[in-house]
Amino acid sequence: MRHPEFENKIAKVMDAVSNPDEVYLDPTGAIHALKRLIHEMSDYLVVIYRKEDREGYIRTAYYTSSRRKERRYKRFKRLKPS
């Protein structure tokens, strides 16, 4: 609801979660899945979600630039994409 730019892009968001290019763990335990975008206005799609038991829920998703990604994720723990 807060990101109308994703209204028709749910498949992109789910692809970022299931097949991310980079994955980070933030200090609160949330997982940040990053998907590199080609031929789009932004460089990455970021999907932040939590896993609880065998299920998970998406907290938010947004687009970001390479510069902003480098600044934000340099202190987060990088995980291997699964």
C-alpha distances in whole Angstrom, upper triangle without the diagonal:
4,5,6,9,9,8,12,13,12,16,16,14,16,19,19,19,22,24,23,25,25,24,24,25,24,26,23,24,20,21,19,20,21,21,23,22,25,25,22,21,20,22,20,17,16,15,15,16,19,21,23,26,25,22,19,15,13,12,10,11,12,15,18,22,25,26,23,23,27,27,24,25,29,29,27,29,29,29,30,28,28
4,6,9,9,10,14,14,14,18,17,15,17,20,19,19,22,24,23,25,24,23,23,23,22,24,22,23,19,20,18,19,19,20,22,21,24,24,20,19,18,20,18,16,15,14,14,16,18,22,23,27,26,23,20,16,13,11,9,10,10,13,16,19,23,24,20,21,24,24,21,23,27,27,25,27,27,28,29,27,28
4,5,6,8,11,11,11,15,14,12,15,17,16,17,20,21,20,22,22,21,22,22,22,24,23,23,19,19,17,17,17,17,19,18,20,20,17,16,15,17,15,13,12,12,13,15,19,22,24,27,26,23,20,16,13,12,9,8,8,10,13,17,20,21,19,19,23,22,20,22,25,26,24,26,26,26,28,25,26
4,5,5,9,10,11,14,14,13,16,18,18,19,22,23,22,24,24,24,25,26,25,28,26,26,23,22,20,20,19,19,20,18,21,20,17,16,16,19,17,14,15,15,17,18,22,24,26,29,28,25,22,18,15,15,12,11,10,12,16,19,22,24,21,22,25,26,23,25,29,29,28,30,29,29,30,27,28
4,6,8,8,10,13,12,11,15,16,16,18,20,21,20,21,22,22,23,25,25,28,26,26,23,21,19,18,17,16,17,15,17,16,13,12,12,15,14,12,13,14,16,18,22,24,27,30,29,25,22,19,16,16,12,10,9,10,13,16,19,21,19,19,23,24,22,23,27,28,26,28,27,28,28,25,27
4,6,5,6,9,9,8,11,13,13,14,17,18,17,19,20,20,22,23,23,26,25,24,20,19,17,16,15,14,16,14,17,17,14,14,13,16,14,11,12,11,14,16,19,21,24,27,25,22,19,16,13,13,10,8,8,10,14,17,20,22,20,19,23,24,22,23,26,27,25,27,26,25,26,23,24
4,6,7,10,11,10,13,15,15,17,19,20,20,22,24,24,25,26,26,29,27,27,23,22,20,19,19,18,19,17,19,19,16,17,17,19,17,14,15,14,17,18,21,23,25,28,26,23,20,17,14,15,13,11,12,14,17,21,23,26,24,23,27,28,25,26,30,31,29,30,29,29,29,26,26
4,6,8,9,10,12,14,15,16,18,19,19,22,23,24,26,27,28,31,29,28,25,23,21,19,19,17,18,16,18,18,15,16,17,19,17,14,16,15,18,19,23,24,26,29,27,23,21,19,16,18,15,13,14,15,18,21,24,26,25,24,28,29,27,27,31,32,30,31,29,29,29,25,26
4,5,5,7,9,10,11,13,15,15,16,18,20,20,22,24,25,28,27,26,22,20,18,16,15,13,15,13,15,15,13,15,14,16,14,11,13,12,16,17,20,22,24,26,24,21,19,17,14,16,13,11,11,12,16,18,21,24,22,21,25,26,24,24,28,29,27,28,26,25,25,21,22
4,5,5,6,9,10,11,12,14,15,17,19,19,21,22,23,27,25,23,20,18,16,14,15,14,16,15,17,18,16,18,17,18,15,12,13,11,14,14,17,19,21,23,21,18,16,13,11,14,12,10,12,14,17,20,22,25,23,22,25,27,24,24,28,29,26,26,25,24,23,20,20
4,5,5,6,9,10,10,11,13,16,18,18,21,23,24,28,26,24,21,18,17,14,14,12,15,14,16,17,16,18,17,18,15,12,14,12,15,15,18,19,22,23,21,18,16,15,13,16,15,12,14,15,18,21,22,25,24,22,25,27,25,24,28,29,26,26,24,23,22,18,18
4,5,5,6,9,10,10,11,13,15,16,18,21,22,26,25,23,19,17,15,12,11,9,11,10,12,14,12,15,14,14,11,8,10,10,14,15,18,19,22,24,22,19,17,16,13,15,13,10,11,11,15,17,18,22,20,18,22,24,22,21,25,26,24,24,22,21,20,16,17
4,5,5,7,9,10,10,13,14,14,16,18,19,22,21,20,16,14,12,9,10,9,12,12,15,16,14,16,14,14,11,8,8,7,10,11,14,16,19,21,19,16,14,12,9,12,10,7,9,11,14,17,18,21,19,17,21,22,20,19,23,24,21,22,20,19,19,15,16
4,5,5,6,8,10,13,14,14,17,18,20,23,22,20,16,14,13,10,11,10,14,14,17,19,17,19,18,17,14,11,11,9,11,11,14,14,17,19,16,14,12,11,9,13,12,10,13,14,17,20,21,24,22,20,23,25,22,21,24,25,22,22,20,18,18,14,14
4,5,5,5,7,10,12,13,16,18,20,24,23,21,18,15,13,10,10,8,11,12,14,17,16,18,16,16,13,10,11,10,13,13,16,16,19,21,18,16,14,14,13,15,14,12,14,14,17,19,19,23,22,19,22,24,22,20,24,25,22,22,19,17,16,12,12
4,6,5,5,8,9,10,13,15,17,21,20,18,15,12,10,6,6,5,9,10,13,16,15,17,14,13,10,7,8,7,10,11,14,15,18,20,18,16,14,13,11,14,12,10,11,12,13,16,16,19,18,15,18,20,18,17,20,21,18,18,16,15,14,10,11
4,6,6,10,10,9,12,13,16,19,18,16,12,9,9,6,8,8,12,14,17,20,19,20,18,16,13,10,9,7,9,8,11,11,15,17,15,13,10,10,9,12,12,10,13,14,16,18,19,22,20,17,20,21,19,17,20,21,18,17,15,13,13,10,10
4,6,10,11,11,14,16,18,22,21,18,15,12,12,9,10,10,13,15,18,21,20,22,20,18,15,13,12,11,12,12,13,13,16,17,14,13,12,13,12,15,15,14,16,17,19,21,21,24,23,20,22,24,22,20,23,23,20,19,16,14,13,9,8
4,7,9,10,13,16,19,22,22,19,17,13,12,9,9,8,11,13,15,18,18,21,18,16,13,12,12,11,14,14,16,16,19,20,18,16,15,16,15,18,17,15,16,16,18,19,19,22,21,18,20,23,21,19,21,23,19,18,15,13,11,7,7
4,5,7,10,13,16,20,20,17,15,11,9,6,6,5,8,11,14,17,17,19,16,14,10,9,9,9,12,12,15,15,19,21,19,17,15,16,14,16,15,13,14,14,15,16,15,19,18,14,16,19,17,15,18,19,16,15,12,11,10,6,8
4,7,10,14,17,20,21,19,17,13,11,8,6,5,6,10,12,16,16,18,15,12,10,10,10,12,14,15,18,18,22,24,22,21,19,19,17,19,18,15,15,14,14,15,13,16,16,13,14,17,16,14,16,18,15,15,11,11,9,7,10
4,7,10,13,17,18,16,14,10,8,6,5,7,8,12,15,19,18,19,16,13,10,11,10,11,12,14,16,17,21,22,21,20,18,18,17,18,17,15,15,14,13,14,12,15,15,11,12,15,13,10,12,14,12,11,8,8,7,6,10
4,7,10,14,15,12,10,7,6,5,6,9,12,15,18,22,20,21,18,15,12,12,10,10,10,11,12,13,17,19,18,18,15,16,14,15,15,14,15,15,15,16,15,17,15,12,13,15,13,10,12,13,10,9,6,5,6,6,9
4,6,10,11,10,8,6,5,7,8,12,14,17,21,24,22,23,19,17,14,13,10,11,9,11,12,13,17,19,19,18,16,16,15,15,15,14,15,16,15,16,15,16,15,11,12,13,11,7,10,10,6,6,4,5,8,9,12
4,7,8,6,6,5,6,9,11,15,18,21,24,27,25,26,22,20,17,16,13,12,10,10,10,11,14,17,18,17,14,15,14,14,15,15,17,18,17,19,18,19,17,14,15,15,12,9,11,10,6,5,6,7,10,11,13
4,6,5,6,7,7,11,13,17,19,22,26,28,26,26,22,20,17,17,13,12,10,11,11,13,15,18,20,19,16,16,14,13,14,15,16,18,17,19,18,18,16,13,14,14,10,9,11,9,5,7,9,11,14,15,17
4,6,7,10,11,15,17,21,23,26,29,32,30,29,25,24,21,20,17,16,13,13,12,14,16,19,21,20,18,18,17,15,16,18,19,21,20,22,21,21,18,16,17,16,12,11,12,9,7,8,12,13,17,18,20
4,6,9,11,15,17,21,24,26,30,33,30,30,26,25,22,20,17,15,11,11,10,12,13,16,19,18,15,15,15,13,15,17,19,21,21,23,23,23,20,18,19,18,15,14,16,13,10,11,14,15,18,19,20
4,6,10,13,16,19,22,25,29,31,29,29,26,24,21,19,16,14,10,9,7,9,11,13,15,15,12,13,13,12,14,16,19,21,21,23,23,23,21,18,20,19,16,14,16,14,10,10,12,12,15,16,17
4,7,10,13,16,19,22,26,28,26,26,23,21,18,16,12,10,7,6,5,8,10,14,15,13,10,10,10,9,11,13,15,17,18,20,21,21,19,16,18,18,14,13,16,14,11,11,12,12,15,15,15
4,6,10,13,16,19,23,25,23,24,20,19,15,13,10,8,6,5,6,8,11,14,14,13,10,10,9,10,11,12,14,16,16,19,18,20,17,14,16,17,14,12,15,14,10,10,10,9,12,11,12
4,6,10,13,15,19,22,20,20,17,15,12,10,7,6,5,7,9,11,15,18,17,16,13,12,10,10,10,9,11,12,12,15,15,16,14,11,13,14,11,9,13,13,10,10,9,10,12,11,13
4,7,10,13,16,19,18,19,15,14,10,8,6,5,6,8,11,12,16,18,17,16,13,13,10,12,11,9,11,12,12,14,14,17,15,12,14,16,13,11,15,15,12,12,10,10,11,8,10
4,7,9,13,16,14,15,12,10,6,6,5,7,9,11,14,16,20,22,21,19,16,16,13,14,12,10,10,9,9,11,11,14,12,9,12,14,12,11,14,15,13,13,11,11,12,10,12
4,6,10,13,12,14,11,9,6,5,7,8,12,14,17,18,22,24,23,21,18,18,15,16,14,11,11,10,10,11,11,15,14,11,14,17,15,14,17,19,17,17,14,14,13,11,13
4,7,10,10,12,9,6,5,7,9,12,15,17,20,22,26,28,26,25,22,21,18,19,17,14,12,10,10,10,9,13,13,11,13,16,16,15,17,20,18,19,16,16,15,13,16
4,7,6,9,7,5,5,7,10,13,16,19,23,24,28,30,28,26,24,22,19,20,17,14,12,9,10,10,11,14,15,13,15,18,18,17,20,23,21,22,19,20,19,16,19
4,6,9,9,7,9,11,14,17,20,23,26,28,31,33,32,29,27,26,23,24,21,17,15,12,13,12,12,16,17,16,18,21,21,20,23,26,24,25,22,23,21,19,21
4,7,8,9,11,12,16,19,22,25,29,31,34,36,34,32,29,28,25,26,22,19,16,13,14,13,14,17,18,18,20,22,23,23,25,28,27,28,26,26,25,23,25
4,5,7,9,10,14,16,20,23,27,29,32,35,33,30,27,26,22,23,19,16,13,10,11,11,13,16,16,16,18,21,21,21,24,27,25,27,25,25,25,22,25
4,7,9,11,14,17,20,23,27,30,33,36,34,32,28,26,23,23,19,15,12,9,9,9,12,14,14,15,17,19,19,20,23,26,25,27,25,26,26,24,27
4,6,8,11,14,17,20,24,26,30,33,32,29,26,24,20,20,16,13,10,6,6,6,8,11,11,11,14,16,16,17,19,22,21,23,21,23,23,21,24
4,7,10,13,16,20,23,25,29,32,30,28,25,24,20,20,17,14,11,7,6,5,6,9,10,9,12,14,14,14,17,20,19,21,19,20,20,18,21
4,6,10,13,16,19,22,25,28,27,24,21,20,17,17,14,11,8,6,5,6,7,10,10,8,11,14,13,13,15,18,17,18,16,17,17,15,18
4,7,10,13,17,19,22,25,24,21,18,17,13,14,11,7,6,5,6,9,10,13,12,10,14,15,14,14,17,19,17,18,16,17,17,15,17
4,7,10,13,16,19,22,22,19,16,14,11,11,8,5,5,6,7,10,11,14,11,9,13,14,12,11,15,16,14,15,14,15,16,14,16
4,6,10,13,16,19,18,16,12,10,7,8,6,4,7,9,11,14,15,17,15,13,16,17,14,13,17,18,15,16,15,15,16,13,15
4,7,10,14,17,17,14,10,9,6,6,5,6,9,11,13,16,17,18,16,13,16,17,13,13,16,16,13,14,14,14,16,14,15
4,7,10,13,13,10,7,6,4,5,7,9,12,15,16,20,20,22,19,17,20,20,16,15,19,18,15,15,15,14,16,14,15
4,6,10,11,9,5,6,7,7,10,12,16,19,20,23,23,25,22,20,22,22,18,17,20,19,15,15,16,14,16,15,15
4,6,7,6,4,7,9,11,14,15,19,21,23,26,26,28,25,22,24,25,21,20,22,21,17,16,16,14,16,15,14
4,6,5,5,8,11,13,16,18,22,25,26,29,30,31,28,26,28,28,24,23,25,24,20,19,20,18,19,18,17
4,6,8,11,14,16,19,21,25,28,29,32,32,34,31,29,31,31,28,26,28,26,23,21,21,19,20,19,17
4,7,11,14,16,19,21,24,27,29,31,32,34,31,28,31,31,28,26,29,27,24,22,22,19,19,17,15
4,7,10,13,16,18,21,24,26,29,30,32,29,27,29,30,26,25,28,27,23,22,21,19,19,17,15
4,7,10,12,14,18,21,23,26,27,29,26,23,26,27,23,22,25,24,20,19,19,17,18,16,15
4,6,9,11,15,18,21,24,25,27,24,22,25,25,22,21,24,24,20,20,20,19,20,18,17
4,6,8,11,15,17,21,22,24,21,19,22,23,19,19,22,22,19,19,19,18,19,17,17
4,7,11,14,16,20,21,23,20,18,21,21,17,18,21,20,18,19,19,19,21,19,19
4,7,11,13,17,19,20,17,16,19,19,16,16,20,20,17,19,19,19,21,19,20
4,7,10,14,16,18,15,14,17,18,15,15,19,20,17,19,18,19,20,18,19
4,7,10,13,15,12,12,15,16,13,15,18,19,18,20,19,20,21,19,21
4,7,10,12,10,10,14,15,13,14,18,19,18,20,19,20,21,19,21
4,7,8,6,7,10,11,10,12,15,17,16,19,17,19,20,19,22
4,5,5,6,9,10,11,12,14,17,17,19,18,20,21,20,23
4,6,5,6,9,10,11,12,15,16,18,16,18,19,18,22
4,5,5,6,9,10,11,14,15,18,17,20,21,21,25
4,5,5,6,9,10,13,14,17,16,19,21,20,24
4,5,5,6,8,11,11,13,13,15,17,17,20
4,6,6,6,10,11,13,12,15,17,18,21
4,6,6,8,10,13,14,17,20,20,24
4,6,7,8,11,12,15,18,18,22
4,5,5,8,8,12,14,15,18
4,6,8,9,13,15,17,20
4,7,9,13,16,18,21
4,6,9,13,15,17
4,6,10,12,15
4,7,9,12
4,6,9
4,6
4
